[in-house]
């Protein structure tokens, strides 16, 4: 089974021009996420916050953030791969 890091590495290694089809798939994948999952993506991958900082923002434990991150990446993986 692929880990979350494997999926992120796969996305980072995507070569060639970004096609409309690929961007459509990403848009559909993001629609499957809840608002809190989208916020977590923003905090982790856009703002570069640590899991501890995300936990403070969401007012939950670091373990809760880890679990949400894994579930969120599984959802995205199902739609994208």
N, C-alpha and C positions, 0 to 999 in steps of 0.2 A: 504494500500500500504506500502511495506517495505521501510524504510529509508536507506540511504547509510550506516549508522552505523549498522543497522540490518544486512545488507549483509556482512559487514566486520566482525561482530560478528559471523555470520554463518560460514564464512570461517575460523575464528580463532578456532571455536569449532569442526571443522572437525576432526574426530578421526579415528584411524586406519592407516595402511600404505598407503602412497600416491601411488595410482595406476597409471599405465601408461595411463589408460583411463582418469583419472582426469587431469593429466598433459597435455594430448592432448587437453582436453577441455579448459584449461587455455591458452595454446598456440594459439588455434583458436580464443579465446576471445580477446587476445592481438592483433591479426592480424586485428581485426575490428577497432582498435583505430588508430587515426592519430598520426603522429610523435609528435605533440604538446601535445596530450593526454598522450602518453607514457612518455614524459618528465615530465608532471605534476605528474603522478604516481610515477616516480622516486624521484622527489623532495619531495612529500608529505610522501610517505611510506618507501622509502629507506633512503633518507637523513634526513627526519624528519623536513623539513622546514615548517615554518608557512605559512598560506595563504598569508600574507603580503609579505613574502620573495619570495614566488612563483610569486606573482604579479609583484614584482620588476624584477625578472628574465625574465618573459614573457613580460614585458613592457606593462601591462594592469592593470586595477583596481582590487581591492580585490573582488568586486562584480562580475567581469568577471571570476575570478578564481573560485569563488563559483559556478557560473553557469556552467562552463566547468566541474568542478568536478562532479556535479550532473548529467549532460548529459553523462559523461564518465561512471559513475557507473551504470546508466540505461542501457547503451549499454552492459556493462559486465554482468549485471544481466540477461538480455535477453538471452545471450549465455550460461551462467553458470547454471541458475536455471530452 
